[in-house]
Amino acid sequence: KLSYATVIIRGVNGIADSMQKNRAKCGASVASLCSQIGLPLWIVDLRHDSAHNELPCLVSLRLAAQTLVGFFLQNYWTVVEDLKMIHWRIQGESLLKECKGSCKELDRLIDIGVGTGAGVAAGSCSKDDEFEPLLDPSLQQCNTNNTSSKDNTENQMGESSSYGMYSILMEESINKTKKQKTTPTTTTTKLRDRIHGRTPRQCLQDYIEKIPIDSGMEMLLQYLFYGGISDAPQGRGILIPGSTVAFPETINSVRKMRERYSVILIYMTECWPGFLHAATNSITELIILLEGKQQEQQQEQQQEQQEQEQEQQQQQQQLTELQYAIQRVFLWKTRALNGCLPHAVDMTCSLSQILLQDAMTVHTTTNSTRMSSFQLFNQHSIKLSYATVIIRGVNGIADSMQKNRAKCGASVASLCSQIGLPLWIVDLRHDSAHNELPCLVSLRLAAQTLVGFFLQNYWTVVEDLKMIHWRIQGESLLKECKGSCKELDRLIDIGVGTGAGVAAGSCSKDDEFEPLLDPSLQQCNTNNTSSKDNTENQMGESSSYGMYSILMEESINKTKKQKTTPTTTTTKLRDRIHGRTPRQCLQDYIEKIPIDSGMEMLLQYLFYGGISDAPQGRGILIPGSTVAFPETINSVRKMRERYSVILIYMTECWPGFLHAATNSITELIILLEGKQQEQQQEQQQEQQEQEQEQQQQQQQLTELQYAIQRVFLWKTRALNGCLPHAVDMTCSLSQILLQDAMTVHTTTNSTRMSSFQLFNQHSIKLSYATV
């Protein structure tokens, strides 16, 4: 404790002294000085207690010491480390840059052939023993007569041959290059005397001495491979070819790079044993990174090309559809009385035609370098066309708002503002009619705005009214068809016939309705019932057939092909049906409702429900209703007997209906299965929660009983059986609450309360009151 106190006093005093050199003259307190640098004040107070009052406890002193260590770590050691890193980085970048410049200078001297004494011809190579490992062995022989066949082959490939990003790995390894030495062909002076400044090895030696190995190796690897430090470009270090100016990805540039910078790799491998392994890992990581970037760039380019192609296809498709729409409106004009169409239809066609012509003119103009006089004339004619159609469009809107503007005197602007047309289009119409013709950009924008106005205020409204009308008609016809199917089913069940007479229960049908019945049900003679039907009848109505019942019988096409001859001669059922037959209703449905809206409405009515009298979630062909079609075999067969005529007739009339119906059934089955699984999971989860709750309650009761028994044990051991009041009362209250809970549980399980239970309840009330 004394040691802790002494060190804390010295530490806090030292911090205060470092903040102010002479506290005796200035009079600043230790607390104010320490608060400026962020030292907690409770440590200052603890220092005061250690120096003047009673010595603090060991826990407080230990915590203060740990806090002071953290304070010094944050405010001194981290700052010093950061300053060191900055200093090392500045020094390292300077030395690496100097080394790179020295390598370039050496490379330049070798290229021009520097030598003295015996003299060296221009272009001959000269080097010192210090720089022997720096050159590629295949380049060290400067005599052109001794050039190997490999060099000839490589030179024939030319500068344009791509060597790839793997070029640093394609030559011999650094160790092999280090060992291979050759004798120079001429005697030359040392190159170090001709280099301005230090040699590369001297720079690297200074780098090793001044920079620690961990920071130095990280900085050097970044400079050589990753870049983004000193003068190395971001993403590619000085040893990675890829620059279009210095080292493009060609064979000659790769060999030049090895000739210039391999001295760095060789020397650092000699001095730092782990450098070669780290450099290999860095190259591998960089190659993977560059490959990933190249693949991403290729994917982006492919995606851009695909998007451009899709955009061009969409534009071409839109132009084709627009041309078809314009031709269709012209066809309406030829059939209309006096060629008059509604104003919105006529103006939408005219505006679309001019916009299409303008788009084709702009495309032709952009492809040519200069606009000819004919193109200028064509552009002026388009402006006139725009102006005419805008004038006619705005005047027509105003005339439709008020029949006789000459008598009432309402302006065009006030009338157009009532329906929501922008006033700037009205002003542009006035300029087009009375002033100078507006520019093409304004006219084009006004035409596009007018097309959107007619689309919103006419075509969308007409489309919505059509959809409502078709839905009302479709629901009515489908409901009528369902009623007709029910009526036909009822007539077949009671056995309707005339002429020779038909016994009660005999089947009668028209050729029109032959595909409507299940073949196994068409024979009404009970003596001819097959053994399969007997087996199915024995199963009873309660046998579950599942939601797949519509798929379990024979297919519609098989049912359509199978026909049997009726056992008795009967009249046609259509004469006994009130109203139209199912086929007549469906034929009217096909004629009045378009195929896209009609098929969607019919599929919803048959399978999904929620339309007309079909229940939500299950259409009329999906068994599951407890009243109409429960999930049993007989109800499934009844459903097929009643509604299969709809499937058969619509399959004949709409070729894609059978495929759409199959997809709808599959989707509905998956949806219903998912709902059933969710319900089962919810039930299981509820059961698990109830079980967990019961277990928790049981555990709490057990713990409470154990606690009560423990308090009773304390009573037996206490002096005269006396416990603290809170302990005694807590035990008594818990005991009564436990007894009350068990009594309530017994009472809720029984139907009536007995006299004993009433007496027990009264005793619990007395116990509550007493405690």
N, C-alpha and C positions, 0 to 999 in steps of 0.2 A: 504494500500500500504506500509506504514511504517512497519507494522508487517510482511508482506511478505518479504520485503527487509531485515529486521533484521534476520529472520529465514534462508533465503537463504545464507546470508553472513556467519552466524554461521555454517550452514551445510557444505558449501564448505570449509571453513577454517578448520573445524573438520576433513574432509576427507583428506585434505592436511597434517594436523598435524599427523594423524594416519599413513600416508605413510612415514613421516620423523619426527623424534622426535625433532630435533633442526634445523629449516630452517634458522635461523639467521646466524649460523656458516657455513653451507654447501652452502647456497645461491641458492637453487633450487626454481624455480618459482612455483606458485600454479597451473598454466596451465599444466606444464610438469608433476607434481605429479598426478594431477587428470586424465590426459590422460592415465597414466599407469594403472589405475584401470578401465578405460572405461567410465568416466563421460563426457558427451558432453561438448565441449569447449564453446558453446554459453552460457551455464549456468555460466561458469567461467567469461565470458565477462560481463554477466548481473550482476553478483556479484560485478565486478569492477565498473560498472556504478552506482550501488546502493550505493557503498561506497564512490566514488570520484566524480562522475558527476551528471547530472540531473537524478532524480528518474524515472525509466522506467514506461511504462504504466501498467495498472492493468492486461490487457490480457496477456502480456509477463510474469509478475510476477506469475500469476495464473498457466500458462503453465509450468513455471520453477518449481513451487512447486509440481505440479502433476508428473513431470518427476523425481524429486528428491525422491518422495515417491516410485515410481516404481523402481528407482535405489537401494534404501535401501531394498525394498522387495526382489529384485533379488539377491543382493550381501550379505545380512545379514540374513534376516528372513528365506529364503529358505534354506540357508546353515545350520543355527542353527537347523531347523526342520529336515533336513537330518541327521545331527549328532545325534540329539536326537533319531531318529528312529533306527540308527545303534547301539547306546548305549543300547536302550531298547531291541533290537533284541538279542544282545550279552548276556545281563543279563537274558532275558526271556528264551533263549535256554539253558543257564547254569542251571537256576532254574528248568526248566521242565525236563532236563536230570537228575538232582539230585533227583527230585521227583519220576521219573521213577525208578531210582536205589533204592530208599528207599522202593517203593512198591514191588520191586523184593525181597529185603532183608526181608521185613515183610512176604512175601509169603513163602520164604524159611524157616523162623523160625516157621511159623504155620505148614508147612509140616513135619518138624522133631519133633514138639511137645516140645517147650521150656517151662519149669516150675520149680519152686522151692518150698520149704516148704513141703507140703504133697507129692510132687512127682507126676509126670505125666508119664504114660507109653509111650514108644516109639510109635510115630505115632498119639498120641492124639492131639486134637486141643486146642489152648490156645490163647486168645485175650483180649485186654483191652476194656473198655467201649468206648474209643475213636474210635476204629476200628470196632464196632459192625455193622454199616451199610455196611462194606466193603465186607462181605461174602454173598453169596447166601443163603437165609434162609434154603434151602434144604440141604446145606452142613455144617451148623453150628453145627448140632448134630453129634458128633464124635463117639457115641456109635453105633456099627454095628447092634445091636439088634433093634434099633429104626429106621432103614432105611425104608423109605416109599416104597410102591409098585411102585410109579412113578419112583423113583431112580433105583429100580430093573429093571424096563422095559427099562430105558435109558441105564443102564449098559449092558443089554443084546444086545443092538444095536451095542455096540463096538465102538472103536476109529475110525473105517473106515466109520461110517455113516456120510454122508455129511449133513451139517446144512445150507449151502448156505451163501451168502453175507448178508442175512437179519438177521443173528444171533444176532446182537446187539439189534434188535427190538423184538426178539422172547420171551425173558424172561419178567418178570414183569417190570413195569416202574420204573424209579429212585425214584419217590416219594413213591411208595409202598415199595420199598426196604429200603428206608430211615426210614419208620415208623415201619417196622417189626424188632423186637428185641427179642432175646431169652437169657435165663440165661445160662452161661457156666456150663458144668457138673463138672468141677474141679476148685478149687481155685488156681490161678496162679499169678505170679508177673506181673507187667506191661511190655509189650513188648518194650515200648520205651526205657527202660534201656538197652536192648540187641541189639538195632539197632545202627550201627556205623554211626554217624552223626545225621542229623535232621530227624524227622518224615515227612511223606508226607504232613500232614496238616501244619506243620511249613514252609515247602518249598512253599506251595501254599499261605500261609499268607504273606510270604515275596514277592512272585510274585505279589500279589494284591497291596501291599504297594508301590512297586517300578515301576510297569508298569501301564500306564493309561488304563482305561477300554476299549477304542476303539481299541488301538493297541494290548492290552493284549488279548482281546477276539478273535480278528482275528488270532493272533499267536497261541493261545491255540486250536482253532478249526482246524487250519491247522495241528498242531502237533497230535491231536487226530484222525482226520478223513482223511485229504487229503495227509499228509506226505510231504516229501521234505524239512523238517526243522529239524535241530539238527540231532539226530540219527534215526529219523523216516524215513522209506523207501519211495521212491518216488511213489505216486499213492495210497498208503494205509497207514493211520496213525496207531498209536499203538492200537487203539480200533477196527480196522477193521481186522477181521481174513482173512488170505489168504497166510501167510508165511508158507512154507512147513516145516520150522524148529520150529519156536516159536509157532504160532497159526494156524495150518491147519484148514480147514473148517470141523470140526467134533464137536459133541455135547460136549465131555469132554473139548476140547480146548476152546470152547465158554464159558463154565461155569468157566474155569480157568481164562480166560480173564476178566470176570465180577468180579471174586473174587479178582483179582489183582488190577484193575484200577478203579473200581466203586467209590472209595473214592474221586477220582478227580472230577467226575461228581457230586457227592453229595455235596461236599464242595463248589464247584464253583456255584452250583445252590443256595446254601444258601447265598453266598456273592454277586453274580451278578444276580439280578432278571430276566434279559432278556437272561441269558445264556441257559436255558433249551429250550426256543423257537428257539434260534439260532442253538443249537446243533441238534434239530429235523430237521430243514430245511437243515442243512449241510448233515445229514445222508440221507435224501431224495434225495438231489441233487447228492450225491456220488453214491447212488444205481442206479439212472437213468444213470449216467455217466458210471459206471461199466457194467451195462446191455448193454448200447450202444456199449461199447468196446468189450464185449463178442459176441454180435451179429455181429459186424464187423469182428472179428476173425473167427467166424463160417462161415460167408459169404466168407471171403478170402480163408479159407480152402476148402469150397465147390467149389469155383471158380478154385482153383489150381487143385483139383481133376478132375473137368470137363475139364480143359485145358490139363491135363495129359492124360485123356481118349481120348479126341479129337486128341491129338498128336499121341497117339498109334494107333487110328483108321486110321489117315492119313498115318502113316508109313505102316500099314498093307495094306491099299489100294494102296499105291505107290508100295509096293513089289508085290502085285497081278498084277497091271498093267504092271510092269516091266517084270514079268514072262510071261504074255500074249504077250508082245511085242517081247520078245526073241523067243517064240514059233512061232510067226508070221513070223519072219525073217527066221527061219529054214524052214518054209513052202515055203517061196520064194526061198530058196536055192534048194529045191527039184524040183521046177518048172523051175528054170533058166537053161540056156544052159551051160552044163558042171558044174553046181553048182556055177557059177561065178556071184557075185553081185558087185555093185560099191564099191570101197575101203572104202568110208565113212560109208556105210551101214554095211559092214562086220566088220569093226573095232568098230563101235558103239555097235553092238551086242556082240562082244567078250569082250569088256571092261565092258559093263553092266553085262554080265554073271559073270565075275570075281569079280566085286564089290559086286554083290549079294551074291556070295559064301563067300566072305571075311566078309560081314556083318553078315551072319549066323554063321560063325566060331567065330567071336568076341563075339557074343551073347552067344554062348555055353561056351566059355572060361571064360567070366565074371561070369557066374552062378556057375562055379566050383571053388573050393578053390585052387587047384594046377593043373598045366598043366602036362598032361601025355606025355609019349614019342610019342604016336600016334598024339596028338595035336601039338606037336613040329614038327613032320614030315609033318603034314597037313599044318602048317604055312609055312614051307619051300617050299612045292609044290605050295602054293599060290604065294610066291615071284617069283618062276620060271615062273609061268603063267603070272604074271604082266610083268616081264621082256620080255618075248617072245612077248606079244601083243604090248608093247611099241616099241620094235624094229621093228616089222612088220608095226605098224602104222606110225612111223616116216619115214621108208624106202618107204612106199607106197606114202606118201605125196611128198617126194623128187622125186620119179619116175614119179608121175603125173605132176610135174613141168617141168621135162625134160626127154624126151623119152630115150635118149642114153647118160647116164652120163660117160660111159667109153671113148667115143670119145671126148666129150667136156671138161671133167675133172673138172666140177663144184662140189664143196663140198656139203655135206648134209646140213651143217649149213647155207651156203649162200642161198641155195634154200629154206630152211624152213623159213629163215628170210624174204624172199620176200612176203610170204603169211601171215606172222604175227605169226608164231609158236614161243613160248618162247625158247630161246637158252639153258636154263638150262635143258629142256626136251631132247634136242639133246645131251647134255653132258651126261645126265643120260642114254640115249640109248647107248652111246659109252661105258660107264662104265659097263652096263649090258652085252654088247657083248664082251668086251676085258679085263676088269679088274674085281675086286672083286664085287660081287653082292650087290647093294645098300640095305639100310635098308627098312623095310616094309612101314614105314611112308612116305618116299620119293617116293616109287613106287606107293603107294595109292594116294598121291597128284598128281603125274604125270598122273595117269589114269583118275582122276576126271578132271584135266585140259584138257586132250585130248578129253574127252567126251564133255566138254563145247566148245572146239574149233570146233569139228565136228558139234555140234548143231548150232553154230553161222554161220559157213561158208558153211554148206551144207543143213541141214534140214530146217533152217529158210528161206534160199534162195529158196529152192524147194517149201516150203509152200507159200511163197509170189508169186512165179510164178504160182502156182496152183490157188491161189485166183484171180490173174489178169486174167488168162485164163478162169476160171469159170465165172467171172464177165462179160467179153466180150461176151462169149457164151450166158450167161443168158440174158443179155440186148438185144442181137440180137434176141433170141427166143421169148422173151416177146414182143418186138416191132413187130415181125412177127405175133404173136398171136393177138395183138391188131389190126393190119391191116387186118387180116383175119376176125376178129369179125366185123370190119367196113364194109368189103366187103359183108359179109353175111347179115348184116343189110340193106345195100343198095339193095341187090337182093330181100330181103323180101319186102322192101318198094315199089319197082317197079313191083313186082309180076311176077316172072320168072316162065315159064311152057312150056311144049311141049306136043306132042301127041294130046289130045282132045282140047288143047288150053285153056288158062286161061285168063280171062278178066283182063284188066288193074286194078291194085289195089288189086287183090286177093292174099291171103297168101299161101305160099308153104314152106314146111320144111321136113327134113328127120327125121326118128326116132332118129337118133343120136343127133339131136338138139331139141328134144321135151322139155327138161327142160329149154331151153334157153329163151323162150318167157314167158311173163306174161300171165297167163291164161285168163285174161280179154281182152288181145289183140289178142289171137289166132283166135277168130272168126272174120273173115274179112267182113262178110255180114252185111251191115249197118242196115238191118231190124231187126237183132237179138241183137242189142246193148242194154245193160241193162240200167235201170234207174240210177244206180250208176255212169256209165260212162257218161251219159248225165249231171248229176250234176257236175262231175269233169270237163267236157269240158266247162260248163258254167262259171266255176271259172276263166278260161283263163290262159294264160302262165305267167301272171304277179303275180299270187298267190305265195307267199313265202312258201316254204316247209321246209326251215331250214337245218342246217348241219346234222340233224338226219335222213335225207331222206333215207339213206341206211337201216335204221332200221325200217322205218314206214310201208313198204310193208310186205307181208307174208314172213315167213322165208324161207331159202334156201331148207330145207328139205321138207316143204309143196310144194314149187314150183317144186321140183324134183318129188314128187309123183303125182301131178296133170297133167294129160294128156288128150288131146281132139283129136277127129278124124278130120282130115282136110276135108273141104267141097268139095274140088275138087281133082282129081287125078293129081299129078304133078310128074315131074322127080326129082331126087335127087339134092340137091343144091350143093353137093360137086363137081359135074361135071362142074358147072358154076363158081366156085371160082378159081381165078388165084393163083396157089401155093397150100400150104397145108391148111387143115382145122384147126380150133383152137385146137381141141383135139389132132391132130397129132403134132402140135407145143408143146403143153403141155406134151405129152408123151415123145418127144425128150428131153424136158427140165428136166423131172424127171430122165431120163436115164443118162444124161450127168452131171448134177449138184448134189452134195451130199445134203442130206436133210437139214442139219444144215445151210449151206450157201445158199441153194436154197430157203428155207422158209424165211430166213431173207431178201433176195433180193426181193422175190415176195411180201412180206408184205410191204416193202418200196415202191415198184412199185405201189401197189394197193391203199395204204392209205397215206403214208407220202410224197411220191414224191421225186424229186431230183435225180432220176436215169433214164437213157435212155431218152425218150421223155416225161416222167411224170414231170409236173411243180413242182417247189420247194414248199413244204408246204402242197400240196394237191395231192394225188395220182389220178389214173384214175377212182377210184370208189367213190371219194368224190366230189360231185357237188359244184360248186362255181366259175367255169370259166364263164366269160361273153359271150364267143364264143361257147364253146362246150356244157357244161352242167350248165346253170344258175340254181339258186335255185328255180325252179318251179316244179309243179306236172308233167307236160308233160315231162320235161327234166329228172326227176327222173325215170319215167317209161321207158323212152328211154334208160337211162343208165342201168337199170335192164335188159332190152331186149337185150342189146348189150353184156354186160360183165358177166352175171350170169353164163355162161357156165364155166368160169374160176373157180369161187367159187365151183361149183358143182363137176367138175372133180377133182380138187385138194383135196376136202373133201373126195372123194372116194379113192384117192391114198394115201394121207397122213392123218392118223387118227387124229393127233393132230392139223391139220391146222385150223379146224373150231374154236377150243378154242383159238388158237393164234390170229386168225382174229378178234374174238369178243373182246379180250383184246386190240388189236391194235386200233379198232374203238373207244372203251371206252377211251383209253389214248388220242387219237387224238381229240375226242370231248372235253375232259377236257382241253386239251392244247389250242384248238381254243376258247373255252369259256373264258379261262384265258386271252388270247390275246385280245378278244373283250372287256372284263372288263377293262383291262389295257388301251386300246384305249379310252374307255368311260371315265375312270378316268382322263386320260391326257387331253381330251377335256374339261371335267368339270373344271379341274384345270386351264387350259388356260383361259376359260371363267371367272372364279373367279379372276384370276390375272388381266385380262383386266378390269373387273368391279372395282376391287380395285384401279387399276391405274387411271381409270376415276374418281373414287371418290376422290382420292388424288389430281388429277389435279383440280377438281371442288372445293375442299376444299382450295387448294392453291390460286385459283382465288378469292374465297370469302374472304380469309384473306387479299389478296392484295388489293381488293376493299375497305375493311374496313380500312386498313392502310392508303390508299390514302384519304378517307373521314376524317380520324382522323387528317391528316396533314392539310387538308383544314380547319378544325375546329380550329387548332392551328393558322392558318393564320389570321382568323377573330378575334382572341383574342390577337394577337401579336401587338406591337406598330408599327403603319403605315403598318401593314401586312408584316413585315420583319421577316424572320426566318433565322437561320444559313444557310450558303451556302450549306453545305452537306445535311441538311434536305430538303431544297428546291429542290436541284438537284435529290436526291434520289426519291422524290415524282414524279417529272416530268418524269424521266426515267422510273419508274415503270408504270406510267399512259400510256406512249407511248408503252411500251412492252406489256401491257395488251391489248391495242387497236390493236396492230399488231397481237397478237395471235388470237384474235377473228376474225380479217379480214382473216387471213390464213385459219382458220377453215371453214369460210363461202365460201372461194374460192375453197377449196378442195372438198366441198360437191356439188358445181355446176359444170356443164359440160363445160360451156364457161364463160369467164370473160366479164361482161358488161362494158359500158363506165363509169358508176358510180363507179364500182369497180376499174377500172384503175385510175380514178381521186382520189379515196380514197387512193389507194396505193401510188400515187404521193404525196399526202398530208402527208402521214406517213413518207415518205422519207425526206420531208422538215422539219417535226417535229423532226426527229432524228438529222438531221444536226444542227438545231437551238439549241437543248438542248446540 
